[in-house]
Amino acid sequence: MTEDPRLTVDDVPVATYVLDPDLDVRHGPRPYLHPVRTLAGTPVTDVLPADHVWHLGASLAVQDVDGTNLWGGRTYVRDTGYTWRDDHGRIVHTDWIDRTPDRLAHRLRWCDRGGGVLLTEERRLAATRVDGDPAAWRLDLDYTLTAPADRDVHLGSPATNGRPGGAGYGGFFWRAAPTGDAVTFTADAEGEETVNGSDAPWLAFGGTGPGGGAYTLVFTGLGEGDRWFVRTAMYPGVCVAFAFDSPATVPAGTHRTGRHRVTVVDGLIDRDRAAALAGRDR
């Protein structure tokens, strides 16, 4: 069995990329990053948590891709609610493009339950130090999703399928490490209720991880139509949501591209420092 690749920053291991997890298909098998750590070693991701077993570190997944659940768990059905259905697919690695200590690039297929290809993807991940800040490093995720030449592909969420309460999750999702003191804020808002569903240029999420190490994550990179999906009370997590309140479409033969950056910082930081770190993304 091939060892899962790791990303390093100046020879410091900061993330493991689990390429082919051996999981029940109901958990939405897909490549994911876990553990992700600060430079001081504090874990900032969680995997297979008891409350949502299908939350897998930091990963890319959507609950409704032309009727296939690639997120895992129950599917939200309009006028019925969450329902266990035989509709789970998987996202699978096909081949490498590049593989170095600080950069990974590969091709993937988003497949339905029968193995049919819904989307193809090229994905690149990179880990770099933040110049002038010894407590921070950044993760860049770039991807291109391509629809088949003969059909449009529709992306949905529980919200677009009728669930109320701002549950528009699905996209690039980060299940954060367990923390009882999670905080989240943007440049002009603070707290889950006001941050969830916003399209702020950046979002910060922080807490105290297992073992007592504090951390902050600064997210940037919303695409056109994307929104932040955030949870602090029920569980700690942040998602760049592709279909927060309306479905998204990848037209036949075309691409959906994205670039998201997460700056991983030791300690809890204030709004000014978060804005400065986010500003380095421009």
Helices and strands as residue ranges (DSSP letters): E 6-9, E 12-18, G 25-27, E 32-36, E 58-61, E 64-65, E 75-77, E 81-83, E 90-100, E 103-111, E 117-129, E 136-146, E 153-156, E 171-175, E 183-185, H 192-195, E 202-208, G 210-212, E 214-220, E 227-231, E 237-241, E 248-250, E 255-266, H 271-279
